[in-house]
Amino acid sequence: MREVPVPAVPAATASLLRRCALLCGALALVTSCSWGAGGDGDEGGAPPGAPTGVTAEAGSATTVHVMWNAVDGVDAYEVYRGGTLVRKVPASDRMVDVTRLRPSTAYAFTVRARAEGRLGPRSQEVRATTPAAVADDSAPTRPGGVRGRVVGSRAVQLTWSAATDDRGVVSYDVHQGDTKVHSVGGGQTAAVVTGLRPGTRYAFTVRARDAADNVSAAGEAVRLTTPGADDGRATAPTELRAVSRHADGGYHIDLTWVPPRTDGVVTEYQIHLDGRPATSLVFGGDAPRDRAEYSFYAGREAGVTHRVRVRARLSDGTWGGLSAERKVTTGESG
C-alpha cells in the first residue's frame, strides 16, 4: 500500500480544530442521551426493570389472582391479559384480582412497572385456567384451626384446616384487618404474608371461595406482633456450600444452597464476596425450589481464600437475611 504524504497543519488551526471536536463530541453526547431514552411516551432516563416472581392463580370461575414482587423506585404497575391492559395499581400494591373472565378458559398475564412516566418491559408471562362454572348458592365452610407465627420482623406464616364445599374450594383469601392481602389455591392450607413492619400488631383472617364466587365466613382471627428487630434467619438461604474448581486456566467457585421458605418462588439472589455485594442473579420462571446453584470466576491465583454469603430478594421487594458465611480457598477441593 502506497503512503500518501499529509500536509502540515498550522498550530493555530490545529488548536481550533481540537476545540471544535470537543464541542461537537459534547453536543453529540447530550443529543444521544436525550433522544435515545424515549419509548412509550417516556421523557428520558432508564425505564424500571421488569417485575419478577409473577404468579397467577384462579380465584373462581370468573376471576384470577395475579401477584408479583416489588420493583424499587416505581410509581405504579400495569397488569395485562395477553396484550390488553386490564388493571393499573399504585406501587404499594403487588396483587390484583382480574375479574369478568370466562369459565374454563386459559389466560396469560404479564406485569409492567412505571416510574416517572417511563414504562418498563413486560414480566415473564404466567398462565392460569379458570374452572368450569357451576350453579351453586352455598358458600364453603369457614377455614378452621387458623394459626400463625412471625417470620422475622417483616413476615408472618399462616396455616389452617381445609374448608369444605359441595362443589369444591377453589381458593383461600387472606385478609389483614378488612383488606385482602393475599390469595392461594384451594389445594393449599398455608400462606406467608410479607411486607410487614417491625414492632407492629396485626390481625389476619382466612376465607374460602368456591368456583361460583361464594365466600365463606372468616375463620378465627389470628393476632400477631412482629418483633422490633430482624435477625434475618427466617428469610435466609440455608445449607450454603462453596467449592473451588479449576477450569479454562482459572479458578471458579461453585455455590449451592437451599432457597428460603417464603411465599412463592424466590427468583433473585445477591452474592456477597469478602463482605461486600459482588453480583446479583435472576433465575426467571425456572427458579429453583429445592436447591439453587451458581458459579463464578475467581481469578488465576491458587491459595486465595474468599468469604461467601447469599441472600434472597423477598416478594415485597426487600432483601432477606444473609446465609451463614462459608470460606473457600482457590485450588483446594471442598
Summary of the structure (lengths in Angstrom):
residues: 334
radius of gyration: 26.7
end to end distance: 58.8
largest distance: 95.8
contacts: 1049
relative contact order: 0.13
helix: 9%
strand: 43%
